[in-house]
Amino acid sequence: MSEQRSNVVLVEFWAYECINCFHAMPYTKGWYKKYKDQGLVVVGVHTPEYPEEYSSENVTKAISKYGIEFPVAQDNEYATWRAYGNQFWPALYLINKKGKIVYRHFGEGNYNETETVIRQLLSEKG
């Protein structure tokens, strides 16, 4: 994360069998495509909810199936999940150019609000 200090970072916790994650995914993918050249970095954190989701092969297949182009970390030990104090799938965290979490959203919805915050953070000086 320290390497991303001049960027806005969106961290998305998800699991490939989570229906709510599946519903939110088009928005995250869209923001990545729309804003990646403006300084938005998206990092997916796949944290398993069910036993079969611990399989790296299954996660790789899901990434391909859903057309995810941003990096995805596999968090089988819940280390990243715990570091963020997260409790939900999906969960979005926006980190400003100074490295501070400035926005959180849990579950589906608030897509317009989230995109507004992304645009605001991108327009801020580093």
TORKOL-4160 file (C-alpha; in steps of 0.2 Angstrom, whole numbers, padded with zeros to 4 digits, m for minus):
126
<pt num="1" X="0000" Y="0000" Z="0000"/>
<pt num="2" X="0014" Y="0012" Z="0003"/>
<pt num="3" X="0019" Y="0011" Z="m0015"/>
<pt num="4" X="0001" Y="0018" Z="m0020"/>
<pt num="5" X="0003" Y="0034" Z="m0010"/>
<pt num="6" X="0000" Y="0045" Z="m0025"/>
<pt num="7" X="m0015" Y="0035" Z="m0030"/>
<pt num="8" X="m0033" Y="0033" Z="m0024"/>
<pt num="9" X="m0035" Y="0014" Z="m0019"/>
<pt num="10" X="m0051" Y="0005" Z="m0019"/>
<pt num="11" X="m0050" Y="m0011" Z="m0009"/>
<pt num="12" X="m0065" Y="m0023" Z="m0012"/>
<pt num="13" X="m0068" Y="m0038" Z="m0001"/>
<pt num="14" X="m0077" Y="m0052" Z="m0010"/>
<pt num="15" X="m0080" Y="m0070" Z="m0012"/>
<pt num="16" X="m0085" Y="m0079" Z="m0028"/>
<pt num="17" X="m0100" Y="m0088" Z="m0021"/>
<pt num="18" X="m0107" Y="m0072" Z="m0013"/>
<pt num="19" X="m0123" Y="m0066" Z="m0023"/>
<pt num="20" X="m0121" Y="m0048" Z="m0016"/>
<pt num="21" X="m0103" Y="m0048" Z="m0022"/>
<pt num="22" X="m0109" Y="m0054" Z="m0039"/>
<pt num="23" X="m0122" Y="m0040" Z="m0040"/>
<pt num="24" X="m0109" Y="m0026" Z="m0035"/>
<pt num="25" X="m0095" Y="m0033" Z="m0046"/>
<pt num="26" X="m0100" Y="m0024" Z="m0062"/>
<pt num="27" X="m0099" Y="m0007" Z="m0053"/>
<pt num="28" X="m0081" Y="m0011" Z="m0047"/>
<pt num="29" X="m0075" Y="m0017" Z="m0064"/>
<pt num="30" X="m0083" Y="m0002" Z="m0072"/>
<pt num="31" X="m0074" Y="0010" Z="m0060"/>
<pt num="32" X="m0058" Y="0002" Z="m0063"/>
<pt num="33" X="m0060" Y="0004" Z="m0082"/>
<pt num="34" X="m0066" Y="0021" Z="m0081"/>
<pt num="35" X="m0053" Y="0028" Z="m0068"/>
<pt num="36" X="m0038" Y="0018" Z="m0069"/>
<pt num="37" X="m0029" Y="0030" Z="m0080"/>
<pt num="38" X="m0033" Y="0044" Z="m0068"/>
<pt num="39" X="m0025" Y="0036" Z="m0053"/>
<pt num="40" X="m0038" Y="0024" Z="m0046"/>
<pt num="41" X="m0030" Y="0007" Z="m0041"/>
<pt num="42" X="m0042" Y="m0007" Z="m0037"/>
<pt num="43" X="m0037" Y="m0022" Z="m0027"/>
<pt num="44" X="m0049" Y="m0036" Z="m0024"/>
<pt num="45" X="m0047" Y="m0046" Z="m0008"/>
<pt num="46" X="m0055" Y="m0063" Z="m0010"/>
<pt num="47" X="m0059" Y="m0069" Z="0007"/>
<pt num="48" X="m0068" Y="m0086" Z="0007"/>
<pt num="49" X="m0085" Y="m0088" Z="0015"/>
<pt num="50" X="m0087" Y="m0107" Z="0011"/>
<pt num="51" X="m0074" Y="m0121" Z="0011"/>
<pt num="52" X="m0073" Y="m0123" Z="m0008"/>
<pt num="53" X="m0068" Y="m0104" Z="m0009"/>
<pt num="54" X="m0051" Y="m0108" Z="m0001"/>
<pt num="55" X="m0046" Y="m0116" Z="m0018"/>
<pt num="56" X="m0034" Y="m0106" Z="m0028"/>
<pt num="57" X="m0039" Y="m0115" Z="m0043"/>
<pt num="58" X="m0058" Y="m0110" Z="m0040"/>
<pt num="59" X="m0053" Y="m0092" Z="m0037"/>
<pt num="60" X="m0043" Y="m0091" Z="m0053"/>
<pt num="61" X="m0058" Y="m0098" Z="m0062"/>
<pt num="62" X="m0069" Y="m0086" Z="m0055"/>
<pt num="63" X="m0058" Y="m0071" Z="m0059"/>
<pt num="64" X="m0058" Y="m0077" Z="m0077"/>
<pt num="65" X="m0076" Y="m0081" Z="m0078"/>
<pt num="66" X="m0081" Y="m0064" Z="m0071"/>
<pt num="67" X="m0068" Y="m0054" Z="m0082"/>
<pt num="68" X="m0059" Y="m0046" Z="m0067"/>
<pt num="69" X="m0044" Y="m0037" Z="m0074"/>
<pt num="70" X="m0038" Y="m0029" Z="m0058"/>
<pt num="71" X="m0026" Y="m0038" Z="m0045"/>
<pt num="72" X="m0035" Y="m0050" Z="m0033"/>
<pt num="73" X="m0026" Y="m0056" Z="m0017"/>
<pt num="74" X="m0032" Y="m0072" Z="m0009"/>
<pt num="75" X="m0035" Y="m0070" Z="0009"/>
<pt num="76" X="m0038" Y="m0088" Z="0015"/>
<pt num="77" X="m0031" Y="m0084" Z="0033"/>
<pt num="78" X="m0042" Y="m0068" Z="0035"/>
<pt num="79" X="m0026" Y="m0058" Z="0038"/>
<pt num="80" X="m0031" Y="m0043" Z="0027"/>
<pt num="81" X="m0049" Y="m0045" Z="0033"/>
<pt num="82" X="m0044" Y="m0043" Z="0051"/>
<pt num="83" X="m0032" Y="m0029" Z="0047"/>
<pt num="84" X="m0046" Y="m0019" Z="0040"/>
<pt num="85" X="m0058" Y="m0025" Z="0054"/>
<pt num="86" X="m0070" Y="m0031" Z="0040"/>
<pt num="87" X="m0085" Y="m0041" Z="0043"/>
<pt num="88" X="m0095" Y="m0041" Z="0027"/>
<pt num="89" X="m0095" Y="m0047" Z="0009"/>
<pt num="90" X="m0094" Y="m0036" Z="m0001"/>
<pt num="91" X="m0085" Y="m0022" Z="0007"/>
<pt num="92" X="m0077" Y="m0007" Z="m0001"/>
<pt num="93" X="m0064" Y="0004" Z="0007"/>
<pt num="94" X="m0057" Y="0020" Z="m0002"/>
<pt num="95" X="m0040" Y="0025" Z="0003"/>
<pt num="96" X="m0035" Y="0043" Z="m0002"/>
<pt num="97" X="m0018" Y="0048" Z="m0009"/>
<pt num="98" X="m0011" Y="0050" Z="0008"/>
<pt num="99" X="m0014" Y="0032" Z="0013"/>
<pt num="100" X="m0029" Y="0035" Z="0024"/>
<pt num="101" X="m0046" Y="0025" Z="0023"/>
<pt num="102" X="m0059" Y="0039" Z="0020"/>
<pt num="103" X="m0074" Y="0029" Z="0015"/>
<pt num="104" X="m0082" Y="0013" Z="0018"/>
<pt num="105" X="m0097" Y="0004" Z="0011"/>
<pt num="106" X="m0104" Y="m0013" Z="0016"/>
<pt num="107" X="m0116" Y="m0023" Z="0005"/>
<pt num="108" X="m0124" Y="m0018" Z="m0011"/>
<pt num="109" X="m0130" Y="m0001" Z="m0016"/>
<pt num="110" X="m0124" Y="0017" Z="m0014"/>
<pt num="111" X="m0115" Y="0016" Z="m0031"/>
<pt num="112" X="m0118" Y="0034" Z="m0036"/>
<pt num="113" X="m0111" Y="0040" Z="m0019"/>
<pt num="114" X="m0096" Y="0028" Z="m0020"/>
<pt num="115" X="m0092" Y="0035" Z="m0038"/>
<pt num="116" X="m0094" Y="0053" Z="m0032"/>
<pt num="117" X="m0081" Y="0049" Z="m0018"/>
<pt num="118" X="m0069" Y="0041" Z="m0031"/>
<pt num="119" X="m0070" Y="0057" Z="m0042"/>
<pt num="120" X="m0068" Y="0068" Z="m0027"/>
<pt num="121" X="m0053" Y="0059" Z="m0021"/>
<pt num="122" X="m0045" Y="0058" Z="m0038"/>
<pt num="123" X="m0047" Y="0077" Z="m0040"/>
<pt num="124" X="m0037" Y="0080" Z="m0023"/>
<pt num="125" X="m0019" Y="0085" Z="m0023"/>
<pt num="126" X="m0007" Y="0071" Z="m0017"/>
